[in-house]
């Protein structure tokens, strides 16, 4: 009985850690997208161009997925909004699946 209890405790800890990882990943990536959008609106000094390039390299491939599907709405790019919403939906889905596996 002790082995089963220890295994369940270890499994619960692993699921909890995975949930936290997914949540932190989504929050950090959402903040990176937000920073990317802000830096695309303002002119930044050349000393920070490497930061802007990093944000472009990290965020643009993911945002491009949504730009291919979403119709253009004039000068407004709604892909970051939809992309962040999709991240949060994916987070909820993954965490729900993890919780279901634990039961």
N, C-alpha and C positions, 0 to 999 in steps of 0.2 A: 504494500500500500504506500510505503514511503517513496518508492521509486516513481510511482504514478504521480504522486503529489509533487515531487521534485520536477518531473518532466512537465507537468501542467504549469507549474510556476515559471519554469524556464521558457516555455512556449508563450505564456502571457507576457513575460518580460520582453521577449523578442518581438511580439506583435506591438507592444507599447512603444518600443524603440523604433520600429518601422513606421508607425503612425506619426511619431514625432519627427522623424526624418522627412517624411512626405510633407507634413505641414510646414516645417522650416524651409524646405526646398521651394514650395509654392510661394511662401511669403517673400523669400529672398529674390526669386525670379520675378515676381510681380514688382518688387521694388526696382529691380534692374530695368524692367520694361518702362516703369514710370520715369526713371532717371534718363533712359534713352529718349523718351518722348520730350522731356524737358530740355535736354541738350540739343535736340533737333530744332527747337523753337528759338533758342538764344544763341548768340555768338559767344563762343568761349575762347579764352586766350590760347595761343598756340602751345603753351606749356601744358595744357590739359588735353591736347589733341589725342594723346595716347589713351586717355580715359574714354574719350568719345569713340575712338576706334574700337576699344575693347567692348563697349556697350553695343556698338554696331555688330561686331562679330558674334556676340552672344545672343542678341535679341532678334536681329534681322532674319535669320533662317526660320525661326518659329513664327514671327509675324508674317513672313512671306506666304506661309501656308494659308493664312486667313485672307490675305490680300488677293490670292488667286481665286478664292471662292466668293468673297463679298463683292457686290457691285460698288463701283465708285459713287460716293455721295458728294460730288463736287469737290471742293477743296478740303473736306473733312475726311480724315482717315479714322475709321472706327475699328480697324483691325486690332489695335492695342486693347480696346475695351472688350472686344469679343475674345481675344486671346487670354486675357486675365480671367474673364468669366469661365472660359473653358478650363483653365488651370484649377480654379476653385471647384468646379464640377468634378473634374478628374480626381482631385484630392478627396472629395466626399465619397466618390465611388470606390476608390482604393481603400480608404479607411473603413468603409462599410464592408467590403469584401474581407478585409483583415479581421474585422470583428466577427463576421459570420464563420470564418475558418476556426476561430478560437472556441466557438460554442460547440 
